[in-house]
Amino acid sequence: MQVLLNIAGYLINSFLIILFVVVLAKYVLSRQGKDLNTVFLGPLIKDFSETIFNQARKFISIEEESTLSITLLVIFVVLFWLVGSFIIK
């Protein structure tokens, strides 16, 4: 049973890492004022981050994008830590 929990935990953490990297890339590039269409994988980051932000706005009532980015980054780190602490043994 623990093997299945470990596999599920690693899959969840992998997904959280992908979400973290996408939101972090969007945050850093928007802070630098770069156009996401000119950056390598920029359109993919833009589309994926907009989907993440739209879903997050349903649960978190923060309209400013930079504050929402930081909030999501903190949530992803906390969830990563919780999964690593309580599911993966």
C-alpha positions in Angstrom: 0.0 0.0 0.0 2.8 2.4 0.8 4.3 1.8 -2.6 1.1 3.1 -4.2 1.1 6.1 -1.9 4.7 6.8 -2.8 4.0 6.7 -6.5 0.9 8.9 -6.1 3.0 11.3 -4.0 5.7 11.5 -6.5 3.2 12.1 -9.3 1.5 14.9 -7.3 4.8 16.5 -6.5 5.9 16.3 -10.2 2.7 18.1 -11.2 3.2 20.7 -8.5 6.8 21.3 -9.7 5.5 21.9 -13.3 2.9 24.4 -12.0 5.5 26.1 -9.8 7.9 26.5 -12.7 5.2 27.9 -15.1 3.9 30.4 -12.5 7.4 31.4 -11.6 8.4 31.9 -15.2 5.3 34.0 -15.9 6.0 36.1 -12.7 9.7 36.7 -13.6 9.1 37.5 -17.2 6.3 39.9 -16.5 8.3 41.6 -13.8 11.1 42.2 -16.4 8.6 43.5 -18.8 9.3 41.0 -21.5 6.8 40.0 -24.1 6.0 36.3 -23.6 5.5 35.8 -27.4 9.2 36.5 -28.1 10.6 34.2 -25.4 11.3 30.5 -25.9 8.2 28.6 -24.9 6.6 31.9 -24.1 3.2 31.2 -25.7 2.9 27.9 -23.9 3.8 29.5 -20.6 1.3 32.3 -21.3 -1.6 30.0 -22.1 -0.9 27.5 -19.3 -0.4 30.3 -16.7 -3.7 32.0 -17.7 -5.5 28.7 -17.2 -3.9 28.4 -13.8 -4.8 32.0 -12.8 -8.4 31.6 -14.1 -8.9 28.5 -12.0 -7.2 30.1 -8.9 -9.4 33.2 -9.1 -12.4 31.0 -8.6 -11.1 30.2 -5.1 -8.9 33.1 -4.2 -10.3 36.6 -4.6 -7.0 38.4 -5.7 -7.2 40.4 -8.9 -3.7 41.7 -9.1 -1.6 39.2 -11.1 1.7 39.7 -9.2 0.1 39.1 -5.8 -1.8 36.1 -7.1 1.5 34.7 -8.6 3.2 35.0 -5.2 0.2 33.5 -3.4 0.2 30.5 -5.8 3.9 30.0 -5.5 3.6 29.8 -1.7 0.6 27.4 -2.0 2.6 25.2 -4.3 5.5 25.1 -2.0 3.3 24.3 1.0 1.5 21.5 -0.9 4.8 20.1 -2.0 6.0 20.0 1.5 2.8 18.4 2.8 2.8 15.7 0.2 6.5 15.0 0.9 6.0 14.9 4.6 2.7 12.9 5.0 2.3 10.8 1.8 5.8 9.9 0.7 7.6 7.7 3.3 
